[in-house]
Amino acid sequence: MSQINRRTALAVSLAACGWVWMQPAWADEYDDTIAMFKKADETGKFWGDAYGYAVFPKILKGAVGIGGARGTGRVYEKGQYVGDSTMTQLSIGFQLGGEGFAEMIFFENKAAFDLFTSGSFEFGAEASAVALTAGASAKAGSTGAGAGASVTKDKASAVAAYRKGVAVFTIIRGGLMYDVSLQGQKYSYKKKA
């Protein structure tokens, strides 16, 4: 599928769900989202040892047959804001609905950080995320190439680990589609001016 067709399919799928295209996140949305993820027990160990992280306060996902997702985020290296990122995703198959979620990506080391900031990072089929409850308190889960059902806190701790230098967490912020698949998520990167 060509780049233009992908963009058109993404725009059509989000518009079909009745969404007005999201506005860029404000600075306090980034701080609020980081604070929300810091409250989660499952992310505790990552704040102390991660080389860097990327935070996406609002990712909107919609689908009517062809699905799409898009969100803007900030990238941090050793705790310092160093650039911006945009996540886009296109999926084809039977799907209907819409949702919003926040996403946090931790980078274990400089190599993982450099791969993400190369500007053409993409999650493959083996990628998975830990889904935290909206209150970011105790429950989380992970399934295959995405995150969905919450399970026990013990299970969440077992799956909350780096994989290929990256650990991903999501918090569903509402909607009718309870599935956050990482497969096909593509990230651009622009260094802070």
Backbone hydrogen bonds, N-H to C=O, Kabsch-Sander energy under -0.5 kcal/mol:
donor,donor_aa,acceptor,acceptor_aa,energy
6,R,2,S,-2.3
7,R,3,Q,-2.1
8,T,4,I,-2.4
9,A,5,N,-2.7
10,L,6,R,-2.4
11,A,7,R,-2.5
12,V,8,T,-2.7
13,S,9,A,-2.4
14,L,10,L,-2.0
15,A,11,A,-2.4
16,A,12,V,-2.5
17,C,13,S,-0.8
17,C,14,L,-0.5
18,G,15,A,-2.0
19,W,14,L,-1.4
29,E,26,W,-1.1
30,Y,26,W,-1.3
31,D,27,A,-1.9
32,D,28,D,-2.9
33,T,29,E,-2.3
34,I,30,Y,-2.6
35,A,31,D,-2.5
36,M,32,D,-2.1
37,F,33,T,-2.2
38,K,34,I,-2.3
39,K,35,A,-1.3
40,A,36,M,-0.6
40,A,37,F,-0.7
41,D,137,S,-0.9
43,T,40,A,-0.9
44,G,40,A,-0.6
44,G,41,D,-1.1
46,F,43,T,-1.0
47,W,43,T,-1.2
47,W,44,G,-0.5
48,G,44,G,-0.8
49,D,45,K,-1.0
50,A,46,F,-2.0
51,Y,107,F,-2.3
52,G,107,F,-1.3
53,Y,76,Y,-2.1
54,A,105,I,-2.5
55,V,74,R,-2.4
56,F,103,E,-2.9
58,K,72,T,-0.5
59,I,101,F,-2.4
60,L,58,K,-0.5
60,L,70,R,-2.2
61,K,99,E,-2.8
62,G,68,G,-2.5
63,A,97,G,-2.4
64,V,66,I,-1.4
65,G,95,Q,-2.8
66,I,64,V,-2.0
67,G,65,G,-0.5
67,G,91,S,-3.4
68,G,62,G,-2.6
69,A,89,Q,-1.9
70,R,60,L,-1.8
71,G,87,M,-1.8
72,T,58,K,-0.6
73,G,85,S,-3.1
74,R,55,V,-2.0
75,V,83,G,-3.0
76,Y,53,Y,-3.5
77,E,80,Q,-2.8
78,K,51,Y,-2.7
78,K,76,Y,-0.5
80,Q,77,E,-2.1
82,V,75,V,-2.8
83,G,75,V,-1.3
84,D,190,K,-2.9
85,S,73,G,-2.3
86,T,188,S,-0.8
87,M,71,G,-3.1
88,T,186,K,-2.3
89,Q,69,A,-1.9
91,S,67,G,-2.3
93,G,65,G,-1.1
95,Q,93,G,-0.5
97,G,63,A,-2.0
99,E,61,K,-2.6
100,G,174,G,-2.7
101,F,59,I,-2.1
102,A,171,I,-2.5
103,E,56,F,-2.3
104,M,169,F,-2.8
105,I,54,A,-2.8
106,F,167,A,-3.2
107,F,52,G,-2.9
108,E,106,F,-0.5
108,E,165,G,-2.8
113,F,109,N,-2.1
114,D,110,K,-3.2
115,L,111,A,-2.0
116,F,112,A,-2.0
117,T,113,F,-2.6
118,S,115,L,-0.7
119,G,116,F,-1.2
121,F,116,F,-0.5
121,F,187,Y,-0.9
123,F,185,Q,-2.1
127,A,124,G,-1.4
130,V,168,V,-2.5
131,A,129,A,-0.6
131,A,141,G,-2.5
132,L,130,V,-0.6
132,L,170,T,-3.3
133,T,139,K,-1.2
136,A,133,T,-2.5
140,A,151,V,-1.0
141,G,131,A,-0.7
143,T,146,G,-2.0
146,G,143,T,-2.7
147,A,180,V,-1.3
151,V,140,A,-1.7
156,A,152,T,-2.0
157,S,153,K,-2.2
158,A,154,D,-1.5
159,V,155,K,-1.5
160,A,156,A,-1.5
161,A,159,V,-1.8
163,R,166,V,-2.6
166,V,163,R,-1.3
167,A,106,F,-1.9
169,F,104,M,-2.6
170,T,130,V,-2.3
171,I,102,A,-2.1
172,I,132,L,-0.7
173,R,100,G,-3.2
174,G,100,G,-0.6
176,L,98,G,-3.2
177,M,98,G,-0.9
178,Y,176,L,-0.6
179,D,177,M,-1.2
180,V,147,A,-1.9
181,S,179,D,-0.6
182,L,145,A,-2.3
183,Q,145,A,-0.9
184,G,123,F,-2.2
185,Q,182,L,-2.5
186,K,88,T,-3.0
187,Y,121,F,-2.8
188,S,86,T,-2.3
190,K,84,D,-2.8
192,K,82,V,-3.2
